[in-house]
Amino acid sequence: MAREYSLTPKRVARVETAFRRIVTEFPVPQSIPILKKLQALEPIAMRGQPPVVWAHARGFQVSDAWGNQWIDWSSGVLITNAGHGRREIVDAISEHASSELLTNYCFPSEIRMRMVERLTGMLPAPLEKVFLLTTGSETVECAIKLCRAYGVRAGGRPKHVIVSFDNGFHGRTLGAQQAGGIPALKEWIVNLDPGFVQVPFPDGFRTEDNSFEGFERALSARHIRPEDVAGVMLETYQGGSAAFAPVPYMQSLRQWCTDHNALLVCDEVQAGFGRTGKLWGFEHYGIVPDLALFGKGISSSLPLSAVAGRADVMDLHPPGSMTSTHTGNPICCAAALASIDLLQKEGLTENARKIGEILHEGLGELASRFPQIGHVHGKGLVAGVSCVKPGTKEPDSDLAWDVVERSIERGVLMFSPVGYKGATVKIAPPLVIPEAAMRESLEVLEQAFAESADKGMAVA
């Protein structure tokens, strides 16, 4: 059942460090009218995130209008890879806006040319064409369209099945939710397309059998013939848990798709642009997909996404038949080009790897101390801490919620618990976070777990 944070202000400990500042009650009393007006005028579905009213954000920190400042462990929602409010990005946006070219649909523009040229120059073969869109869900819908179009043209009996993975999340539009692997999010669809099937994701924790034979057995159990599969789609790491598949599994999957003329699609919407300590998340597997989907961290700010793929696949649809209203919006392209410049010039992918080692070492130490931590997944500057009832794999959503709330009250900002039944503490700071701020954040998380675990034992 979905939860919400209380809007009744309460006293919390005062915090003042070089990186954090909590100097009011929480939620801030002056913020309550804003929060209540949002509740009155927006759908209930917009509720559920911590009641922190953002006023401005810089680098790896978020501030409100009343003197509080948090170390941000959310990056918005894994968006601000190059950091919040970077002057270089702000200047690029302002400079392009002053040209008075704010939109141009699919008519050509020089800046869209620069953006697709930049992306294709960064990607390995055969990812040689790029289609710019607006959101991650749009890229998933496009990938579904391309997989099915490819299958129809494969000759003989049309290939139409899209295979994806349990507990996967690909967005909230119709096709994206059918490709997703969370049944509760699909109840509204009612008449599900039987051409979408899910198989277990080999995380080694929820799915103990992480051999590739498990993939083939799952298809057989669902009466899916390999020759009917048009595409296999997966998040490079699962967004809810930050779990990666084993390298041998992914290499076998790459070969299976090649052998059966199915397209392999890596949803890199969260994983791309340095987040995992490599420029592209699929590099961890030593493979290249047929289609790669990007978004979120592509611009560190404005809405832009991209599908990159093989030329023969990207060119399946004739002129005018695969378009989007805001494709390659010029201001969004300006922001993305500036963000990529920062990513490369400041070595932020390497910083994600280096600071990520500190993060995962610290989380490993916590897991060894708290039996309430069932598993820690992730690489680089993304992690998922699975909260469980001690001695079991039963998810403990109450513990995860309490840990996140206590962390926020101490000045480390995260989004609400995600992942398996809402019991995963997700960690994803901007890639500019320095070592000192990471170590301080880990200390806060340790305090939150210690207090939450003690609270749980007292209740028991």
Secondary structure, 3 states (H helix, E strand, C coil): CCCCCCCCCECCCCEECCCCEECCCECCHHHHHHHHHHHHHCCHHHCCCCCCCCCEEEECEEECCCCCEEEECCHHHHCCCCCECCHHHHHHHHHHHCCCCCCCCCCCCHHHHHHHHHHHHHCCCCCCEEEEECCHHHHHHHHHHHHHHHHHCCCCCCCCEEEEECCCCCCCCHHHHHHCCCHHHHHHHCCCCCCEEEECCCCCCCCCCCCHHHHHHHHHHCCCCHHHEEEEEEECECCCCCCECCHHHHHHHHHHHHHCCCEEEEECCCCCCCCCCCCCHHHHHCCCCCEEEECHHHCCCCCCEEEEECHHHHCCCCCCCCCCCCCCCHHHHHHHHHHHHHHHHCCHHHHHHHHHHHHHHHHHHHHHHCCCEEEEEEECCEEEEEEECCCCCCECHHHHHHHHHHHHHCCEECCCCECHHHCEEEECCCCCCCHHHHHHHHHHHHHHHHHHHHHHHHHC
